[in-house]
Amino acid sequence: MDISFKVNHPITTDQFIGLLESSTLGERRPIHDRECMEGVVSNSNLLISAWDEDLLVGIARSVTDFHYACYLSDLAVHKGYQRSGIGKRLQSLTQEQLGPLCKLILIAAPAANSYYGQIGYTHNDRCWVLDPGATIGN
Ligand SMILES: CC(C)(COP(=O)(O)OP(=O)(O)OC[C@H]1O[C@@H](n2cnc3c(N)ncnc32)[C@H](O)[C@@H]1OP(=O)(O)O)[C@@H](O)C(=O)NCCC(=O)NCCS
């Protein structure tokens, strides 16, 4: 399989949604909210993509300051291409764009929860999420 990898190569919202669907990650993302999907694609600042010729087969989409924290928001590989090293390569290439002190941070999908420990991530039980609409109180 001859897969090419690109750094910050533009993709369309439809290509992004198509990959979410073909990877199964679409089940966990608001793919029917067009405004949200367009905002997601146009406001990422680190995008590594994997291509089989003109077909987008993998993506690592992050939001980062490049020096301290990189939030890897979407990691997805097309079902027909999974478990052949593309996910790992997308993450290595993401890491290569970051400074030496920069951490990669993500929230695992339930089906991929054991994946990250196997490839070198450490689990952090002090990670917290404020859901949309939740009120800050005391
Ligand atoms: C999870 C995902 C990104 C991994 O990418 P990938 O290209 O399939 O994975 P890789 O080929 O880099 O896998 C490396 C290793 O992890 C293992 N692995 C892959 N997916 C796994 C999973 N879901 N759970 C546990 N281990 C997994 C592989 O077997 C492989 O092990 P090996 O090197 O001993 O053979 C991909 O399977 C995917 O898109 N899944 C559906 C969407 C999803 O859950 N995304 C993650 C959101 S947090």
The ligand as a Gaussian input file, in Angstrom:
#p B3LYP/6-31G(d) Opt

LIG

0 1
 C       -7.796000       4.050000      16.483000
 C       -7.203000       4.295000      15.101000
 C       -6.987000       5.757000      14.845000
 C       -5.834000       3.563000      15.059000
 O       -5.250000       3.788000      13.788000
 P       -4.682000       2.548000      12.971000
 O       -3.991000       3.043000      11.766000
 O       -5.792000       1.577000      12.776000
 O       -3.660000       1.971000      14.023000
 P       -2.131000       1.526000      13.819000
 O       -1.995000       0.665000      12.620000
 O       -1.262000       2.700000      13.942000
 O       -2.074000       0.603000      15.108000
 C       -0.967000       0.371000      15.822000
 C       -1.245000      -0.761000      16.806000
 O       -2.411000      -0.515000      17.596000
 C       -3.365000      -1.570000      17.483000
 N       -4.716000      -1.000000      17.415000
 C       -5.268000      -0.361000      16.369000
 N       -6.525000       0.056000      16.672000
 C       -6.756000      -0.336000      17.946000
 C       -7.871000      -0.199000      18.821000
 N       -9.011000       0.415000      18.430000
 N       -7.769000      -0.702000      20.068000
 C       -6.629000      -1.324000      20.456000
 N       -5.536000      -1.478000      19.663000
 C       -5.596000      -1.015000      18.426000
 C       -3.000000      -2.267000      16.183000
 O       -3.394000      -3.609000      16.243000
 C       -1.501000      -2.091000      16.115000
 O       -0.836000      -3.034000      16.877000
 P        0.437000      -3.819000      16.275000
 O        1.416000      -2.759000      15.853000
 O        0.878000      -4.653000      17.422000
 O       -0.134000      -4.575000      15.119000
 C       -8.080000       3.699000      13.958000
 O       -8.226000       2.328000      14.146000
 C       -9.451000       4.365000      13.869000
 O       -9.630000       5.316000      13.123000
 N      -10.435000       3.824000      14.594000
 C      -11.818000       4.334000      14.548000
 C      -11.930000       5.772000      15.030000
 C      -11.350000       5.960000      16.400000
 O      -11.690000       5.250000      17.356000
 N      -10.437000       6.936000      16.498000
 C       -9.799000       7.254000      17.743000
 C      -10.531000       8.381000      18.387000
 S       -9.848000       8.726000      19.982000

